Each structure stands twice: as structure tokens, then as C-alpha cells.
Amino acid sequence: MKITAVRAYRVELPLLEGSYRWSGGKAVSVFDSTVVAVDTDAGITGWGEVCPLGPFYLPAFAAGCRTGIGELAPHLLGEDPTQLERLNRRMDAALQGHPYVKSGLDMACWDILGQMARLPVCVLLGGRYGDDVGLYRAISQDTPHAMADSVVRYRAEGYRRFQLKVGGDPDVDVARIRAVAAALEPGDRLVADANTGWLPHEALRVVRAVRDVDVYIEQPCRSYEECLTIRRHTDHPFVLDECIDGIAPLLRGHADGAMDVVNLKISKLGGLTRARQARDLCATLGIAMTIEDSWGGDVVTAAIAHLAHSTPPELLFTTTDFNSYVSVSIADGAPRRINGRMAASMSPGLGIAPRLDVLGPPVVAVTS
């Protein structure tokens, strides 16, 4: 089997709530997502998706993704899409860095492999555990009262895991954490996610002010070293996210005892192949994981579901369903939330069929 063409589509994903706000005054109302198609001479097409959380969150931006795909695609024509490690090495040789550019291409090739093998991707990623997986809900930054109300509303939809967006004024953030904690019920789990937004002295103030609250502290500061300092000054369970972008920082974090949970974002790591490597290493080391991505629609949600569903349940901290946050559906067959949980498709590959009427014409098309 050989790759004969690569196409990329641009699609806008408006948020149902109108906007999504997090640390530093950052906000997005419409996500710019890139859907990737990889065609083969066997008549099988695989699909992937990459959706950066705006250009100011991680070193990634939507237009760069599409430009990078146009740069990489000629190097992939004629390659076997089912030889995934070889294909990733080919991409790394052709384009230094830029893992998010490679993510959708790698995801599409996993879709091809699953279709060819007539197996769901989760089976190929290690096996399917259980019937479904539990989801978290990100609570956009707002007033303490409004965020507590959001938690109550989303619990009614079945969510029991809540990722509270903080990383602003420390006094307001303490009020946010306390207001939401007061609205929780037994069995709920709360994460205060600063998204790198606090300076070290601010983070120290917050963790000391909420020492009596059952809350996880996530990525309080920008650098790994700053986060490690905060970790060593609190007994709250600790989550690292933005500074874990590969195997080396993951190993360092484990050696330093820097985290109890790590967030694995598919596109930040470069696709399902690299995310699986990180996931399996975490499983070996006994590190709990949130399986997710930066953002996305139906295709990204399908990939998240397959990686999460193939993760040992005792180590799956939580996962997410980004397609429930947006008002546009770009593919049929994607997982849908049921009472705060979702399940990966049982169909071959990712189990999705993109809606070409929604995607429109490709903005990148490279053929042999």
C-alpha cells in the first residue's frame, strides 16, 4: 500500500457557549481546525485533525499546520502508511520539530491501518478496556459564582470531573476554587488548572490559601523548574501539562517526583504514535494520565476516545469530548457523550466518516 495524495481542509468550529477563556486573558470563540485526508492506492482514505488552542497557547497555530502539511506531503507520497514508526521517522527527517503539523497525518495513517486490518484503532493501540471512559468538563474562566453554577449544570449532564480555569488574580482564583469546591458532591473531582498563568509567588499564595480544599493543582507556572518548586511546597496532588512535550521531560518529571498526573495531548506529542509511546511509558511507571488534545472536533474526539479506551482504567485519570463544546459536526460516527462518558467506535479505524459538505474544498492538495 502506498500514499497517493494528501489533502487538508480548513473548518471553523464555533463554541456553543460563545467563548472559552483561560489564564492571561486568553480567549477563543471560534476554533480554526485542520482536517487531514491521506489517500492510498488501495482505495482506503484515512482522516486526521489538528486544532491548536489559538496561536498563543502552545508553539502551534492553524495556518502553520496547513503550511507544514504542504511541506511534508511530498515526502510522504509513495510511502506505506501502515508502517507508522518508519513514517514518523520520515516526517522527522523532512521537518525538524513542529510535532503538531505531523499529528493529523499520523492520525490519518492509524485510521488507514485500522481500516485495512478491519479493527478499531483502540485495539491496535493496545486493547479495549471496559465499555466507556469518564469525561472531564473544562470550566471557562469567569466569576466564582458563575463557575460554580457551570459545575452544577454540567454535573446534571453526567460529568463528575471538572477542570477549573484559573491562573489569574490569586485572590480571585482562591475564591473560584472555594466556590466550586463548595458546589461539589461526593465522588466529584476538581482540578485547578492555571495553564502556566501564575508567577511562582502567586502560585505559592494560592496553594497555601486552599490547603484545606480537595483539589488538584495543574501547571501553575510556565517552566518545569517553577512548577517543581510549587510541587515541593504543597501536598496537593499535582498535574503537569504544557511543559511535558515528549519522552525526555516525562522521564525527568518521574525522576524528580514532579507530578502525580500528566496530561498527554496528541498533537503536542506529534500524533497517536508518539502519544502511545508516552502513554505506555506512563503505564509502566505508574503515572496517571489525562488523555486529550489541544482542541478539535469529531475527528480529534474519535482519536482521543481510542487512545483513552486503550489505556488501563486504573491509570486513566480522565479524558474529554471536545466535539460536545462546538456547534459544528464535521464527521459522522464520532463518539457522543452519554451521561458524562463516551466510548470509542467499534468500527474499523477511527470509525468516522467526514462530512465533505461541511469541509468544503481542500486548501492543500498534494498528489503523486
VENPE-V737382 format. One record per backbone hydrogen bond with DSSP energy under -1.0 kcal/mol. NH is the residue of the N-H (numbers start at 1). CO is the residue of the C=O. E is the energy in kcal/mol with one decimal. If there is no record, write none. Layout:
((NH CO E) (NH CO E))
This chain:
((3 79 -2.2) (4 39 -2.3) (5 39 -1.1) (6 366 -2.6) (7 37 -2.8) (8 364 -2.3) (9 35 -2.8) (11 33 -2.5) (13 31 -2.7) (15 29 -2.4) (16 325 -2.9) (18 15 -1.1) (20 28 -2.3) (22 26 -2.2) (26 23 -1.3) (28 20 -1.9) (31 13 -2.4) (33 11 -2.8) (34 50 -2.9) (35 9 -2.3) (36 48 -2.6) (37 7 -2.8) (38 46 -2.5) (39 5 -2.6) (41 2 -1.9) (43 40 -1.4) (46 38 -2.5) (48 36 -2.4) (50 34 -2.5) (54 52 -1.9) (60 58 -2.8) (65 61 -1.7) (66 62 -1.7) (67 63 -2.3) (68 64 -2.6) (69 65 -2.2) (70 66 -2.0) (71 67 -1.5) (72 68 -2.5) (73 69 -2.8) (75 72 -1.7) (76 73 -1.7) (77 73 -1.1) (78 3 -2.8) (79 76 -2.3) (83 80 -1.3) (84 82 -1.3) (87 83 -2.5) (88 84 -2.3) (89 85 -2.2) (90 86 -1.9) (91 87 -2.2) (92 88 -2.5) (93 89 -1.9) (94 90 -1.7) (95 91 -2.1) (101 98 -1.0) (103 99 -1.1) (106 102 -2.6) (107 103 -2.7) (108 104 -2.2) (109 105 -1.7) (110 106 -1.9) (111 107 -1.9) (112 108 -2.0) (113 109 -2.6) (114 110 -2.5) (115 111 -2.2) (116 112 -2.8) (117 113 -2.5) (118 114 -1.1) (119 114 -2.3) (121 349 -2.0) (124 120 -1.4) (125 121 -1.9) (126 123 -1.1) (127 122 -2.3) (129 309 -2.8) (133 342 -2.8) (135 340 -2.2) (136 319 -2.5) (137 161 -2.2) (139 163 -2.9) (141 21 -2.7) (147 143 -2.4) (148 144 -2.1) (149 145 -2.2) (150 146 -2.0) (151 147 -1.9) (152 148 -2.0) (153 149 -2.2) (154 150 -2.7) (155 151 -2.3) (156 152 -1.4) (158 155 -2.0) (159 154 -1.8) (162 189 -2.5) (163 137 -2.5) (164 191 -3.3) (165 139 -2.0) (166 193 -2.3) (173 169 -2.8) (174 170 -2.3) (175 171 -1.7) (176 172 -2.5) (177 173 -2.7) (178 174 -2.4) (179 175 -2.5) (180 176 -2.3) (181 177 -2.6) (182 178 -1.9) (183 180 -1.1) (184 181 -1.0) (188 185 -2.4) (189 160 -2.3) (191 162 -2.6) (192 216 -3.2) (193 164 -2.8) (194 218 -2.1) (196 219 -2.7) (197 194 -2.3) (198 220 -2.2) (203 199 -2.6) (204 200 -2.4) (205 201 -1.6) (206 202 -2.2) (207 203 -2.6) (208 204 -1.8) (209 205 -2.0) (210 206 -1.5) (213 210 -2.2) (215 213 -1.4) (216 190 -2.5) (217 237 -2.5) (218 192 -2.7) (219 239 -2.7) (227 223 -2.1) (228 224 -2.6) (229 225 -1.8) (230 226 -1.9) (231 227 -2.8) (232 228 -1.9) (233 230 -1.7) (234 231 -1.2) (239 217 -2.9) (240 261 -1.9) (244 241 -2.1) (250 246 -1.2) (251 247 -2.6) (252 248 -2.3) (253 249 -2.6) (254 250 -2.0) (255 251 -2.5) (256 252 -2.3) (258 253 -2.9) (260 238 -3.0) (261 238 -1.9) (262 288 -2.1) (263 240 -2.5) (264 290 -2.9) (266 292 -2.1) (269 265 -1.6) (270 266 -1.1) (271 266 -2.6) (275 271 -2.3) (276 272 -2.6) (277 273 -1.6) (278 274 -2.2) (279 275 -2.8) (280 276 -3.0) (281 277 -2.0) (282 278 -2.5) (283 279 -2.4) (284 280 -2.0) (285 281 -2.3) (286 282 -1.2) (287 282 -2.5) (288 260 -1.2) (289 315 -3.0) (290 262 -2.0) (291 318 -1.9) (292 264 -2.5) (301 297 -2.4) (302 298 -2.0) (303 299 -2.1) (304 300 -2.8) (305 301 -2.5) (306 302 -2.0) (307 303 -2.2) (308 304 -3.0) (309 305 -2.7) (311 308 -1.7) (315 312 -2.1) (317 289 -2.6) (317 315 -1.1) (318 289 -1.1) (324 321 -2.1) (325 322 -1.9) (327 14 -2.4) (332 353 -2.6) (338 341 -3.1) (342 133 -2.1) (349 119 -2.6) (353 332 -2.5) (355 330 -2.9) (356 354 -1.1) (358 355 -1.3) (359 355 -2.0) (360 356 -2.3) (363 8 -2.7) (364 8 -1.6) (366 6 -2.7) (368 4 -2.1))
